[in-house]
Amino acid sequence: MITLPLILLAAIMKAVADTLMFHYDTSVFKHLTPKFWNPVESYKYVKPLPFTKYKPDGWHLANSGLIICFIAAAVFHDIHLKWYFVLPALGVLFNLTFNLFYNKILR
């Protein structure tokens, strides 16, 4: 079942994005290049990709990873599993993983 790892990875990506945005100064990222990891700084320095306004910095890449994981989880989901079991279970696992990374591991 590839859906579970994709949902857990999505939760980690969400925790990275939120940590960068709201707790950069107290996070594990504070010792890394601020021009890439600190959303306040990276906004000034990271150039958008050609023909787009997409800036490939830590915050944007983490959010993009979140979206890709959710879409991939939907595409690869086993349709034989009942949604009314899977949805609450994956929701709980997403929130537990997010909170573990956001409140403990990344800070």
Protein Blocks (a to p, Z undefined) as FASTA:
>chain_A
ZZlmmmmmmmmmmmmmmmmmmmmmmmmklmmcfklmmmklmmmmmccdehiabdcdfklm
mmmmmmmmmmmmmmmpcfkbcfklmmmmmmmmmmmmmmmmmmmmmZZ
